[in-house]
Every structure is written in C-alpha cells, then in structure tokens.
Amino acid sequence: MNKTDNGEDTWDYLPPFKIEPTISDDYVWKVPEEIELDALFASDTQVGGDHYTKLEIQPMTYSMANGLNALQHTALKYITRYQDKGTPLQDLAKARHCIDMMVEDWMERNE
C-alpha cells in the first residue's frame, strides 16, 4: 500500500479512484409492466410462472419457518417444482445433486 499526494492510502496495483454512488437519492425503482403489484405480501407473487404461488405453502416460506440451510431449501425447491416447470428430470437431478452435497458434508463433519 502506498500514500497518494494528499495522504490517502492506495494499493500498488490499483490507481487511486473515488467510488461514486450508482443510484442517486431521487432514484425511483422501476418495475416491469408484467409484474402484478396488487398483492399484499411478496410471498403472494411470483416473477415468472406460477409453480410456487399455486402451492398451499411456498418452499421459501417453509424453509424460512423451519430454518433450513441453502442446500436443504434448494433440494426442497427442485423436488416441489419438478413436475411443473417443464424440466422434470433436470430438476430431480438438481435436487439429487444438493442431497449428495449434504451427504458429503455430513460425512466430512462426522468422520
């Protein structure tokens, strides 16, 4: 690390730079027109498809309520949607991959 002429720290391999904000204070978030914003809760909507919103309990809601980790949630998500998304064998393979990763992790921690 070096010092610039005005005493600021800088890395040897990076030129001094100033980080400028990318979004101004008056930025207005724009939502694509095809997204319904009438729902009271974010969990009542789905961007792209309906394979989760048509369920009694969405995988994310279940996972959060039960404290599932990322692999558990992802396996649950793929198993839940495998018949509805148009890629059943691929989704089941993805779920199996997550479960295989959980098995490997469990075996490493319990040797």
Residue, then its C-alpha position, 0 to 999 in steps of 0.5 A: m500500500n502506498k500514500t497518494d499526494n494528499g495522504e490517502d492510502t492506495w494499493d500498488y496495483l490499483p490507481p487511486f479512484k473515488i467510488e461514486p454512488t450508482i443510484s442517486d437519492d431521487y432514484v425511483w425503482k422501476v418495475p416491469e409492466e408484467i409484474e402484478l403489484d396488487a398483492l399484499f405480501a411478496s410471498d403472494t407473487q411470483v416473477g415468472g410462472d406460477h409453480y410456487t404461488k399455486l402451492e398451499i405453502q411456498p418452499m421459501t416460506y417453509s424453509m424460512a419457518n423451519g430454518l433450513n440451510a441453502l442446500q436443504h431449501t434448494a433440494l426442497k425447491y427442485i423436488t416441489r417444482y419438478q413436475d411443473k416447470g417443464t424440466p422434470l428430470q433436470d430438476l430431480a437431478k438438481a435436487r439429487h445433486c444438493i442431497d449428495m452435497m449434504v451427504e458429503d458434508w455430513m460425512e466430512r463433519n462426522e468422520 
